[in-house]
């Protein structure tokens, strides 16, 4: 019985270890993950990759530049990257190129990194061009991309799941209201012009259709109308083409 219990315990331990290794597939050694899904043990940042379930087994999770070098090789932009405590990164290979997401723990750190990256790209443009965009506290890159449009679309698929809440008054509240009113006014003007155009086209179409139907009805009635003359039996010129023509002999 003791042998069976030991065997069962060992089997459970191996299964648990295997599930943890599968959940953290692609994670570089000695990486301390800040946020992990409490249900499946997968890093939250990994789930923000586009189609993450398809690339999770080959994705790389790291908290250092060295981990990026092992996946991308030496890149000039890496000289501007500073992985301060709390900074995490995940990378994966796609058909559009190699995608890199760096998450900073604070908006201030993300802003400083964004300025450094944009300055580097302006001073030292790379070939093929390195695609970059800041999304919230994320810095998103695509390396080795040959189709810029496809790369930009892939970047747009990155989901940023964080919500910024100000403890005091929102310093951007006025700008948000201005943007809201501007967009609302634009939508109202566009929709008004569109409805006026649709209404005008509809009115003209209905008028033409009604006139055509009225003309056809009058024409059919005229064809079946019996001969009429108000000339008292005298010959009358059929100038208005309303009188039935005389039958030919």
Secondary structure, DSSP 8 states (H G I E B T S, - for coil): -HHHHHHHHHHHHHHHHHHHHHHTTTB-TT---S-B-TTT--BHHHHTSTTHHHHTTT-EEESSHHHHHHHH---GGGGG----TT-EEEEEEETTEEEEEEE-SSHHHHHHHHHHHHHHHHHS--SS--EEEEETTEEEEEES-S-HHHHHHHHHT---------SS--TTHHHHHHHHHHHHHHHHHHHHHHHHHHHHHHHHHHHHHHHHHHHHHHHHHHHH------STTS----SSS-S------
